[in-house]
Amino acid sequence: EKSEICAMENPSKKAKTGAVIYNDGLTLEEKVPSDIDIAQSAKLRPIKEVVASLGLLEDEVEPYGHFKAKILLKARDRMADQEDGYYVCVAGINPTPLGEGKSTTTVGLTQALGAHLNKKAIACLRQPSQGPTFGIKGGAAGGGYSQVIPMEEFNLHLCGDIHAVQAAHNLCAAAMDARILHEASQSDEALFSRLCPARDGKRTFAAIMVRRLEKLGIAKTDPDALSVEERSRFARLDFDVSSITWNRVVDINDRALRGITIMQGPEEERIASQYEGGKKIQRATKFDIAVSSEIMAVLALATSLGDMRERLGKMVVGYSNAGVPIDANDLGVAGALAVLMKDAIHPNLMQTLEGQSVFVHAGPFANIAHGNSSIVADQLALKLVGKGGFVITEAGFGADIGFEKFCNIKCRASGLKPNCVVIVCTARALKMHGGGPPVVAGTPIPEMYETENIEYVKAGACNLVKHISNASEFGVPVVVAINRRWHDTEGELKAIEEAAREAGAARVVVANHWAEGGWGAKALGEAVISVCEEGKAAFKLLYPDEMSIMDKIEKIATTVYGASGVTYTAEALAQVARYEKLGFGNLPVCVAKTHLSLSSNPALKGVPTGFTLPVREVRASVGAGFVYPIIGTMSTMPGLSTRPCFFDIDLDPVSGKVIGLM
């Protein structure tokens, strides 16, 4: 009997292998068409059908057109007593420009479980940034016959969550810089009078101001009852502008914004020249990419609307000249940020090519943020599939970054425990880790990557072995998915399988879901079912909360990356000391480093040894709930290459269809 979450009744059959795909609009072609051609040929289930298959109530759904919807968190709360399904994380080896197909595997595995193995299965993915979509990487909806559809909606605006993050983040930045300007040009008494203006002869505090009063230890609710000294303390935040860590954000790759100077208008010039200390309003700052915003991390790690509001208020934007943290509550803007984010907290529902449900929610990068979709989407999905069902959630980039942060940050915050991790690799990516030549975007791929070279595969398998070993540090059994390509040889695949088994992988499976959809991942699905049902997972965190910040960084560097030690700049040491003193030392660590290597040098493939991890600076995302060291030359604003993806993207003015989106 076919699962109720399967899409279509008349599957296309591939004569050569017997593979089938459950979508009336698709035929499994021997030569796989482009991703967008497949996606636009597929027959979509109306979102109402997808919702009905999940057993959701009408008032738990907010449709966004015919093929996507937001699912309200009250659906999760209604099912609080229902037993969770199995929790499976998909990670990968250190990525290469050749691609490993982690998103494709997440979708293909979900299609296999739901359409071909009669299991309830839901995928949970991040929303992709428009930076890589229009840059080099392209979209992130999967590929071939394992995709999320409509892929154009997935890769572009979806339901507007990233725009909400961007708007909220920049409102906070505007509030901060406006406050700095007004403090530079007004006395304490003038500030107080404007913050608490008299209306009908009486002053009142806005509700958010009470939080600042409590922080200052002022137990008064009548503005007129404050002493002169209390008025000054309340009204003047007294920013140390050199301590500001809150940049502005935009969701495109724009290297021109890596360094800017603000407050250059005529009024700002006048204030800067007229008032003592006014020069501090004009300062150098920069833009980050929107998905690196702390507000994106808050969205991903919050467990409810109330929790999100509290986290937004705790976000530290800078410090006073006395070294006191200044947060969004102090600025009076946290409530407004929550209003901008109130719809974004609800997960977005889409579908796979074979009709399985997909939650697409939050989009933090894994190299400069924690790289996982939202906690609330995973919680909701686990309730919807119920006992014996499967939630397949993806962790960004390699397992050294995405899976480590999935465990140490996401699972620490949610309390959820994975039953299994799938580590994805390809033969040609392992060849690069084994010493193969570099691959440059826009140039032909060297022939050795598409012809048999077993020695390079064996040499590069060390990277896969390291990630299997890392997973064992968390007590999670590993299924290795070898994402097959048409030019892989049996000898290459056998070499990978032998290396993975010797390293302790519970199962090793060759999967062909790119070319055959869920059918091509049936063996992978069976392996995941088997490992989860065996129940051998014994999940554990890598370090306790009470470990010091530097010890946590050392633990990750030496255990997960294989570094011989960690070095710090003087600035980083001072920042760590400040955070420990302020009580932030109990937060987990989110390392911002290159995803292309276990080390800080993206050119070092395989498993580098004898290197140290250079910590350039350390920031605190107090609202999100982690401290993040920035390693080496890591940038939080990507740039565009000479030949970005946007050259190929256009619109058919007659049909309105998107052309060329990858």
C-alpha positions as CSV (number, residue, x, y, z in Angstrom):
1,E,0.0,0.0,0.0
2,K,1.3,3.4,-1.0
3,S,1.8,6.0,1.7
4,E,-1.0,8.6,2.1
5,I,1.7,11.3,1.7
6,C,2.5,10.0,-1.8
7,A,1.7,12.4,-4.6
8,M,0.3,10.8,-7.7
9,E,-1.4,7.6,-8.7
10,N,0.2,6.9,-12.1
11,P,4.0,6.8,-11.7
12,S,6.4,7.2,-14.7
13,K,8.5,4.1,-15.1
14,K,12.1,4.1,-16.3
15,A,12.5,1.1,-18.6
16,K,16.2,0.6,-18.1
17,T,16.1,0.2,-14.3
18,G,12.4,-0.1,-13.4
19,A,12.7,3.1,-11.4
20,V,9.4,5.0,-10.9
21,I,8.6,8.6,-10.0
22,Y,5.2,9.6,-8.4
23,N,4.4,12.7,-10.3
24,D,2.0,12.8,-13.3
25,G,3.9,15.6,-14.9
26,L,7.3,13.9,-15.0
27,T,9.0,11.2,-17.0
28,L,12.3,9.8,-15.8
29,E,14.6,10.6,-18.6
30,E,17.9,8.8,-19.3
31,K,19.5,12.2,-19.7
32,V,18.4,14.2,-16.7
33,P,17.0,17.6,-17.8
34,S,17.9,20.9,-16.0
35,D,16.6,21.4,-12.5
36,I,14.3,24.2,-13.5
37,D,12.9,22.2,-16.5
38,I,12.1,19.3,-14.2
39,A,10.6,21.6,-11.6
40,Q,8.4,23.5,-14.1
41,S,7.2,20.2,-15.7
42,A,6.1,18.7,-12.4
43,K,2.5,18.6,-11.4
44,L,2.1,20.4,-8.1
45,R,-0.4,19.3,-5.4
46,P,-2.5,22.2,-4.2
47,I,-1.2,23.2,-0.8
48,K,-4.7,22.3,0.6
49,E,-4.0,18.7,-0.3
50,V,-0.6,18.7,1.3
51,V,-2.2,20.2,4.4
52,A,-5.0,17.6,4.5
53,S,-2.5,14.7,4.2
54,L,-0.8,16.0,7.4
55,G,-4.0,16.2,9.4
56,L,-3.8,19.9,10.1
57,L,-6.8,21.9,11.1
58,E,-8.1,24.8,8.9
59,D,-7.3,27.5,11.5
60,E,-3.7,26.2,11.8
61,V,-2.9,27.1,8.2
62,E,-2.3,30.4,6.5
63,P,-2.1,29.8,2.7
64,Y,0.3,32.0,0.7
65,G,-1.1,31.3,-2.8
66,H,-1.9,27.9,-4.1
67,F,1.3,26.0,-3.4
68,K,2.8,27.2,-0.2
69,A,1.5,28.1,3.3
70,K,2.6,29.0,6.8
71,I,1.7,26.5,9.5
72,L,0.9,28.2,12.8
73,L,2.7,27.0,16.0
74,K,-0.6,26.2,17.7
75,A,-0.6,23.0,15.5
76,R,2.5,21.9,17.4
77,D,1.1,22.8,20.7
78,R,-2.2,20.9,20.0
79,M,-0.2,17.8,19.4
80,A,2.1,18.2,22.5
81,D,1.2,14.8,23.9
82,Q,1.8,12.9,20.6
83,E,5.0,10.9,20.4
84,D,7.7,12.2,18.2
85,G,9.0,10.4,15.1
86,Y,12.6,9.5,14.3
87,Y,14.9,12.5,14.0
88,V,17.5,12.2,11.2
89,C,20.2,14.9,10.3
90,V,21.8,15.0,6.9
91,A,25.3,16.4,6.8
92,G,28.3,16.0,4.5
93,I,32.0,16.0,3.9
94,N,33.8,19.3,3.6
95,P,32.3,20.8,0.4
96,T,34.0,21.4,-2.8
97,P,33.1,23.4,-5.9
98,L,32.0,20.1,-7.4
99,G,29.1,19.8,-5.0
100,E,28.1,16.9,-2.9
101,G,24.3,17.0,-3.1
102,K,23.3,17.3,0.5
103,S,20.0,19.1,-0.1
104,T,19.3,16.7,-3.0
105,T,20.0,13.8,-0.7
106,T,17.7,15.3,2.0
107,V,14.9,15.6,-0.5
108,G,15.6,12.2,-2.2
109,L,15.6,10.4,1.1
110,T,12.3,12.0,2.1
111,Q,10.8,11.0,-1.3
112,A,12.1,7.4,-0.8
113,L,10.6,7.1,2.7
114,G,7.2,8.7,1.8
115,A,6.6,7.6,-1.8
116,H,8.4,4.2,-2.0
117,L,8.7,2.8,1.5
118,N,5.3,3.8,2.9
119,K,6.6,5.9,5.8
120,K,5.4,9.3,7.0
121,A,8.3,11.6,6.2
122,I,8.8,15.3,6.3
123,A,12.0,17.2,5.2
124,C,13.1,20.3,7.0
125,L,15.4,22.7,5.1
126,R,16.7,26.2,5.4
127,Q,15.5,29.0,3.1
128,P,18.3,29.9,0.8
129,S,19.9,33.4,0.7
130,Q,19.6,35.4,-2.5
131,G,23.4,36.0,-2.2
132,P,24.4,32.6,-3.5
133,T,21.2,32.2,-5.6
134,F,22.4,35.1,-7.8
135,G,26.1,34.5,-7.1
136,I,28.0,31.3,-7.8
137,K,26.2,28.5,-6.0
138,G,22.7,29.0,-7.3
139,G,19.6,27.8,-5.5
140,A,19.3,25.2,-2.8
141,A,16.1,23.3,-3.6
142,G,17.9,20.0,-4.4
143,G,18.4,18.9,-7.9
144,G,17.5,16.5,-10.7
145,Y,14.5,14.4,-9.7
146,S,14.8,15.2,-6.0
147,Q,13.7,18.8,-5.5
148,V,11.4,21.1,-3.5
149,I,8.8,22.7,-5.6
150,P,7.9,25.3,-6.8
151,M,11.7,25.8,-6.8
152,E,11.4,29.4,-8.0
153,E,9.4,30.3,-4.9
154,F,11.8,28.3,-2.7
155,N,14.9,30.1,-4.0
156,L,13.5,33.6,-4.1
157,H,11.1,35.4,-1.7
158,L,9.1,32.4,-0.4
159,C,6.9,33.9,2.3
160,G,9.1,36.9,3.0
161,D,10.9,35.7,6.1
162,I,14.4,36.9,5.1
163,H,12.9,40.3,4.2
164,A,11.5,40.4,7.7
165,V,14.9,39.6,9.2
166,Q,16.5,42.3,7.1
167,A,13.9,44.9,8.0
168,A,14.1,44.1,11.7
169,H,17.9,44.1,11.8
170,N,18.2,47.4,10.0
171,L,15.5,49.0,12.2
172,C,17.7,48.0,15.1
173,A,20.7,49.6,13.5
174,A,18.8,52.8,12.7
175,A,17.6,53.0,16.2
176,M,21.1,52.6,17.6
177,D,22.7,55.2,15.4
178,A,19.8,57.7,15.9
179,R,20.3,57.3,19.6
180,I,24.0,58.0,19.4
181,L,23.3,61.1,17.4
182,H,20.7,62.4,19.8
183,E,22.9,61.8,22.8
184,A,25.7,63.7,21.1
185,S,23.6,66.8,20.7
186,Q,21.3,66.8,23.8
187,S,21.7,67.1,27.6
188,D,20.5,64.3,29.9
189,E,17.5,66.3,30.9
190,A,16.5,67.1,27.3
191,L,16.9,63.4,26.4
192,F,14.7,62.4,29.3
193,S,12.0,65.0,28.4
194,R,11.9,63.7,24.8
195,L,11.9,60.0,25.8
196,C,9.1,60.6,28.3
197,P,7.1,63.6,27.0
198,A,4.3,65.1,29.1
199,R,0.9,64.4,27.7
200,D,-2.0,66.3,29.4
201,G,0.5,67.3,32.0
202,K,1.6,63.8,32.9
203,R,4.6,61.8,31.9
204,T,4.5,58.0,31.5
205,F,7.0,55.2,30.6
206,A,6.4,53.1,27.6
207,A,6.1,49.4,28.5
208,I,9.5,48.6,27.1
209,M,11.1,51.3,29.2
210,V,10.1,49.4,32.4
211,R,12.6,46.7,31.3
212,R,15.4,49.3,31.3
213,L,14.4,50.6,34.7
214,E,14.5,47.1,36.1
215,K,17.9,46.5,34.5
216,L,19.1,49.7,36.3
217,G,17.6,48.7,39.6
218,I,15.2,51.6,39.6
219,A,12.0,50.5,41.2
220,K,9.8,53.4,40.2
221,T,7.0,53.6,37.6
222,D,6.4,57.4,37.6
223,P,8.8,59.3,35.5
224,D,8.4,62.4,37.7
225,A,9.5,60.4,40.7
226,L,13.0,59.8,39.3
227,S,15.9,61.7,40.8
228,V,18.2,63.8,38.6
229,E,20.8,61.1,38.8
230,E,18.2,58.4,37.9
231,R,17.0,60.4,34.9
232,S,20.5,60.6,33.6
233,R,21.2,56.9,34.0
234,F,17.9,56.0,32.3
235,A,18.2,58.4,29.4
236,R,21.8,58.2,28.4
237,L,23.1,54.9,27.0
238,D,26.5,56.4,26.5
239,F,27.7,54.2,23.7
240,D,31.4,53.4,23.3
241,V,31.3,53.5,19.6
242,S,34.4,51.4,19.2
243,S,32.5,48.5,20.9
244,I,29.6,48.4,18.4
245,T,29.1,45.0,16.8
246,W,25.8,45.6,15.1
247,N,26.3,46.2,11.4
248,R,23.6,46.6,8.8
249,V,22.5,43.7,6.5
250,V,21.4,43.1,2.9
251,D,20.5,39.7,1.3
252,I,22.8,39.9,-1.7
253,N,26.5,39.4,-2.2
254,D,27.9,43.0,-2.3
255,R,31.6,43.4,-1.7
256,A,31.3,47.2,-1.9
257,L,29.6,47.2,1.4
258,R,32.4,45.4,3.3
259,G,33.4,48.9,4.6
260,I,31.4,52.1,4.7
261,T,31.3,55.4,6.7
262,I,27.9,56.6,8.1
263,M,26.4,59.9,9.2
264,Q,27.7,61.9,6.3
265,G,24.6,64.1,5.7
266,P,24.5,67.9,6.2
267,E,22.6,67.7,9.5
268,E,25.0,65.0,10.8
269,E,28.0,67.0,9.7
270,R,26.6,70.0,11.6
271,I,26.2,68.0,14.8
272,A,29.6,66.3,14.4
273,S,31.3,69.7,14.2
274,Q,29.1,71.7,16.6
275,Y,28.9,69.5,19.7
276,E,31.6,68.2,22.0
277,G,32.0,64.5,21.2
278,G,29.9,64.8,18.1
279,K,32.6,63.3,15.9
280,K,31.8,59.9,17.3
281,I,28.6,59.8,15.4
282,Q,30.6,59.5,12.1
283,R,32.1,56.1,12.1
284,A,33.3,53.3,9.9
285,T,31.0,50.3,9.8
286,K,30.0,47.7,7.2
287,F,27.2,45.5,5.9
288,D,26.9,41.7,6.5
289,I,24.8,39.4,4.5
290,A,21.2,39.2,5.9
291,V,21.3,35.5,6.8
292,S,24.3,36.1,9.1
293,S,22.1,38.4,11.2
294,E,21.6,37.5,14.8
295,I,17.9,37.9,14.2
296,M,18.1,35.0,11.7
297,A,19.7,32.9,14.4
298,V,17.0,34.0,16.9
299,L,14.4,32.9,14.4
300,A,16.1,29.5,14.0
301,L,16.6,28.9,17.7
302,A,13.4,30.4,19.3
303,T,10.9,27.9,20.5
304,S,7.8,30.1,20.6
305,L,6.6,33.7,19.8
306,G,7.3,34.6,23.5
307,D,10.7,33.1,23.5
308,M,11.6,35.0,20.2
309,R,10.5,38.3,21.8
310,E,12.7,37.7,24.9
311,R,15.7,36.7,22.7
312,L,15.3,39.8,20.5
313,G,15.3,42.0,23.6
314,K,18.6,40.4,24.8
315,M,20.5,41.1,21.6
316,V,23.6,43.1,22.5
317,V,24.4,45.8,20.0
318,G,27.4,47.4,21.8
319,Y,28.7,48.5,25.2
320,S,28.7,51.8,27.2
321,N,31.8,53.6,28.1
322,A,31.5,51.9,31.5
323,G,31.5,48.5,29.8
324,V,27.8,47.8,30.3
325,P,26.1,45.8,27.5
326,I,23.5,47.8,25.6
327,D,20.7,45.6,24.2
328,A,17.6,46.0,22.0
329,N,15.4,46.5,25.1
330,D,17.6,49.5,26.1
331,L,17.2,51.0,22.7
332,G,13.4,50.6,23.1
333,V,13.1,48.8,19.8
334,A,12.8,45.1,20.7
335,G,9.0,45.1,20.7
336,A,9.0,46.6,17.2
337,L,11.4,44.0,16.0
338,A,9.1,41.3,17.3
339,V,6.2,42.8,15.4
340,L,8.2,42.7,12.2
341,M,9.0,39.0,12.9
342,K,5.7,37.8,14.2
343,D,4.7,36.0,11.0
344,A,8.2,34.8,10.2
345,I,8.2,32.5,13.4
346,H,5.7,30.2,11.6
347,P,7.3,27.5,9.4
348,N,6.7,27.5,5.6
349,L,5.2,24.4,4.1
350,M,6.1,23.2,0.5
351,Q,6.4,19.9,-1.2
352,T,8.8,17.5,-2.9
353,L,8.5,16.4,-6.6
354,E,6.8,13.3,-5.3
355,G,4.4,15.1,-2.9
356,Q,6.0,14.8,0.5
357,S,5.8,17.7,2.9
358,V,8.8,20.1,3.3
359,F,9.2,22.7,6.0
360,V,11.4,25.5,4.8
361,H,12.2,27.8,7.7
362,A,15.1,30.1,8.7
363,G,18.3,30.4,6.7
364,P,21.5,30.9,8.7
365,F,24.7,30.1,6.9
366,A,26.8,27.4,8.5
367,N,30.2,29.1,8.0
368,I,29.3,32.5,9.5
369,A,26.3,31.4,11.6
370,H,24.9,28.1,13.0
371,G,23.7,26.7,9.7
372,N,20.5,24.9,10.6
373,S,16.8,25.3,9.9
374,S,14.5,26.2,12.8
375,I,13.8,24.3,16.0
376,V,10.0,25.0,15.7
377,A,9.9,23.4,12.2
378,D,11.6,20.3,13.4
379,Q,9.4,20.1,16.5
380,L,6.2,20.5,14.4
381,A,7.4,17.9,11.8
382,L,8.2,15.4,14.6
383,K,4.7,15.7,15.9
384,L,3.1,15.5,12.5
385,V,4.9,12.3,11.4
386,G,4.3,10.7,14.9
387,K,5.7,7.5,16.2
388,G,7.5,5.5,13.4
389,G,7.6,8.5,11.1
390,F,10.7,10.3,10.0
391,V,11.9,13.9,10.0
392,I,14.9,14.6,7.8
393,T,16.6,17.8,8.7
394,E,19.6,19.2,6.9
395,A,22.7,20.8,8.5
396,G,24.7,23.2,6.4
397,F,28.1,22.6,4.7
398,G,30.4,19.8,6.1
399,A,29.7,17.9,9.3
400,D,32.6,19.7,11.0
401,I,30.5,22.9,10.9
402,G,26.8,22.1,10.3
403,F,26.5,18.9,12.3
404,E,28.7,20.1,15.1
405,K,26.5,23.2,15.5
406,F,23.3,21.1,15.0
407,C,24.4,19.1,18.1
408,N,26.1,21.7,20.3
409,I,23.8,24.6,19.6
410,K,20.5,23.5,18.1
411,C,19.9,20.3,20.1
412,R,21.3,22.0,23.2
413,A,18.5,24.6,22.8
414,S,15.7,22.3,21.7
415,G,16.4,19.2,23.9
416,L,15.8,17.1,20.8
417,K,18.1,14.1,20.2
418,P,19.0,12.7,16.7
419,N,18.6,9.0,16.0
420,C,20.9,8.9,13.0
421,V,23.1,11.2,10.9
422,V,23.5,10.7,7.1
423,I,26.9,11.9,5.8
424,V,26.8,12.6,2.1
425,C,29.8,12.3,-0.2
426,T,30.7,11.9,-3.9
427,A,33.5,10.1,-5.6
428,R,34.7,13.2,-7.4
429,A,34.6,15.4,-4.3
430,L,36.8,12.8,-2.5
431,K,39.2,13.0,-5.4
432,M,39.7,16.7,-4.7
433,H,40.3,15.9,-1.1
434,G,42.8,13.3,-2.2
435,G,44.9,15.9,-4.1
436,G,43.0,16.5,-7.3
437,P,43.5,19.8,-9.2
438,P,41.5,22.9,-8.2
439,V,38.2,23.5,-9.9
440,V,37.5,27.1,-11.0
441,A,34.0,28.3,-11.7
442,G,33.4,29.0,-15.3
443,T,36.2,26.7,-16.6
444,P,36.0,23.1,-17.7
445,I,36.2,20.4,-15.0
446,P,39.5,18.6,-15.2
447,E,39.1,15.2,-16.9
448,M,40.4,13.2,-13.9
449,Y,37.2,14.0,-12.0
450,E,35.0,12.3,-14.6
451,T,37.2,9.3,-15.3
452,E,38.2,6.5,-13.0
453,N,40.9,7.3,-10.5
454,I,40.7,5.0,-7.5
455,E,43.9,6.1,-5.8
456,Y,42.7,9.7,-5.5
457,V,39.4,8.5,-4.1
458,K,41.2,6.4,-1.5
459,A,43.5,9.3,-0.6
460,G,40.5,11.7,-0.2
461,A,38.4,9.2,1.8
462,C,40.3,10.4,4.9
463,N,38.0,13.5,4.9
464,L,34.9,11.2,5.0
465,V,36.5,9.1,7.7
466,K,37.2,12.2,9.9
467,H,33.5,13.2,9.7
468,I,32.4,9.7,10.6
469,S,34.7,9.9,13.6
470,N,33.3,13.3,14.6
471,A,29.8,11.9,14.6
472,S,30.9,9.2,17.0
473,E,31.9,12.0,19.4
474,F,28.2,12.9,19.7
475,G,27.1,9.2,20.1
476,V,25.1,9.3,16.8
477,P,25.2,6.3,14.4
478,V,26.3,7.2,10.8
479,V,24.8,6.2,7.5
480,V,27.0,7.2,4.6
481,A,25.2,8.1,1.4
482,I,27.4,7.9,-1.7
483,N,25.7,10.3,-4.1
484,R,26.3,8.6,-7.4
485,R,27.1,10.3,-10.6
486,W,27.0,8.8,-14.1
487,H,30.8,8.6,-14.4
488,D,31.5,6.9,-11.1
489,T,33.0,3.4,-11.5
490,E,32.3,0.4,-9.4
491,G,35.9,0.4,-8.2
492,E,35.6,4.0,-6.9
493,L,32.4,3.2,-5.1
494,K,33.8,0.1,-3.6
495,A,36.8,2.1,-2.3
496,I,34.5,4.6,-0.6
497,E,32.4,1.8,0.9
498,E,35.4,0.0,2.4
499,A,36.8,3.2,3.9
500,A,33.5,4.1,5.5
501,R,32.8,0.7,6.9
502,E,36.3,0.5,8.4
503,A,35.7,3.9,10.0
504,G,32.7,2.6,11.8
505,A,29.7,3.7,9.6
506,A,26.6,1.7,10.6
507,R,25.6,1.5,6.9
508,V,27.1,2.6,3.6
509,V,24.7,3.0,0.6
510,V,25.1,4.1,-3.0
511,A,22.2,6.4,-3.9
512,N,21.0,7.6,-7.3
513,H,18.2,10.0,-6.3
514,W,19.4,12.8,-8.5
515,A,18.7,10.6,-11.6
516,E,15.8,8.5,-10.2
517,G,14.1,10.5,-7.4
518,G,12.9,8.6,-4.4
519,W,13.3,5.3,-6.1
520,G,17.1,5.9,-6.4
521,A,17.2,6.4,-2.6
522,K,15.2,3.4,-1.6
523,A,18.3,1.5,-0.3
524,L,19.3,4.7,1.6
525,G,15.8,4.9,3.1
526,E,15.9,1.3,4.2
527,A,19.3,1.8,5.8
528,V,18.0,4.9,7.7
529,I,14.9,2.9,8.9
530,S,17.1,0.0,10.0
531,V,19.5,2.2,12.0
532,C,16.8,4.2,13.6
533,E,14.8,1.2,14.6
534,E,17.9,-0.5,16.1
535,G,17.9,2.4,18.6
536,K,21.7,2.5,19.2
537,A,22.0,6.3,19.3
538,A,23.4,7.6,22.6
539,F,23.4,11.4,22.0
540,K,25.8,13.5,24.0
541,L,27.1,17.1,23.7
542,L,30.7,17.8,23.1
543,Y,31.1,20.1,26.1
544,P,29.1,21.3,29.1
545,D,27.7,24.8,29.5
546,E,30.0,25.6,32.4
547,M,33.2,25.1,30.4
548,S,35.0,28.4,29.7
549,I,34.7,30.0,26.3
550,M,38.4,29.4,25.4
551,D,38.1,25.7,26.5
552,K,35.0,25.3,24.4
553,I,36.9,26.7,21.4
554,E,39.9,24.5,22.1
555,K,37.6,21.4,22.4
556,I,36.0,22.0,19.0
557,A,39.3,22.9,17.3
558,T,41.2,19.9,18.5
559,T,38.5,17.3,18.5
560,V,36.4,18.2,15.5
561,Y,38.9,20.0,13.2
562,G,42.0,18.2,14.3
563,A,43.9,21.4,15.1
564,S,47.0,21.2,17.3
565,G,45.9,24.3,19.2
566,V,44.3,27.8,19.1
567,T,45.8,31.3,18.8
568,Y,44.2,34.6,19.7
569,T,44.7,38.2,18.8
570,A,44.9,40.7,21.6
571,E,41.5,41.9,20.6
572,A,40.0,38.5,20.8
573,L,41.5,37.8,24.2
574,A,40.0,41.1,25.5
575,Q,36.6,40.2,24.1
576,V,36.6,36.8,25.7
577,A,37.6,38.3,29.1
578,R,34.7,40.8,28.8
579,Y,32.2,38.1,27.9
580,E,33.3,35.8,30.8
581,K,33.0,38.8,33.2
582,L,29.5,39.6,32.0
583,G,28.3,36.1,32.5
584,F,28.2,35.0,28.8
585,G,30.7,32.2,29.4
586,N,28.0,29.6,29.8
587,L,26.8,30.1,26.2
588,P,27.8,27.5,23.5
589,V,30.3,28.4,20.8
590,C,29.5,29.0,17.1
591,V,32.8,29.0,15.2
592,A,32.8,31.2,12.0
593,K,35.3,29.6,9.7
594,T,35.8,28.5,6.1
595,H,33.6,25.5,5.1
596,L,36.1,24.4,2.5
597,S,38.6,22.8,4.9
598,L,38.8,21.4,8.4
599,S,41.4,24.1,8.9
600,S,41.2,27.9,8.5
601,N,42.9,27.6,5.1
602,P,40.4,26.7,2.4
603,A,43.1,25.3,0.2
604,L,44.0,22.6,2.6
605,K,41.9,19.5,1.6
606,G,41.6,16.1,3.1
607,V,42.5,16.0,6.8
608,P,45.2,18.7,7.5
609,T,47.4,18.2,10.5
610,G,49.8,20.4,12.5
611,F,47.8,23.6,12.1
612,T,46.5,26.0,14.7
613,L,43.2,27.8,14.6
614,P,43.7,31.6,14.5
615,V,40.9,33.5,16.3
616,R,40.7,37.0,15.0
617,E,37.9,38.3,17.1
618,V,35.0,37.0,19.2
619,R,31.5,38.3,19.2
620,A,28.5,37.5,21.4
621,S,25.1,36.8,20.0
622,V,23.4,36.9,23.4
623,G,19.9,36.9,22.1
624,A,20.5,33.9,19.9
625,G,22.4,32.3,22.7
626,F,25.9,31.7,21.5
627,V,29.4,33.2,21.4
628,Y,31.1,33.2,18.0
629,P,34.8,33.4,17.3
630,I,35.7,34.6,13.8
631,I,38.6,32.6,12.4
632,G,41.3,34.0,10.1
633,T,40.2,36.1,7.2
634,M,36.6,34.9,7.3
635,S,34.2,37.5,5.8
636,T,30.6,38.0,6.8
637,M,29.8,39.6,3.4
638,P,30.4,37.5,0.3
639,G,31.3,39.1,-3.0
640,L,30.3,38.5,-6.6
641,S,32.6,36.8,-9.1
642,T,33.2,38.0,-12.6
643,R,30.5,35.7,-14.0
644,P,27.7,35.3,-11.4
645,C,24.6,33.1,-11.9
646,F,22.5,36.2,-12.6
647,F,23.7,36.3,-16.1
648,D,21.6,33.2,-16.9
649,I,18.4,34.3,-15.0
650,D,15.6,36.0,-16.8
651,L,11.9,36.1,-17.2
652,D,9.7,35.0,-20.1
653,P,7.4,38.0,-20.5
654,V,4.7,36.0,-22.2
655,S,4.3,33.1,-19.7
656,G,5.8,34.8,-16.7
657,K,8.1,31.8,-16.1
658,V,11.5,32.2,-14.6
659,I,14.4,31.1,-16.9
660,G,17.8,29.9,-16.0
661,L,17.5,29.6,-12.2
662,M,19.8,26.9,-10.9
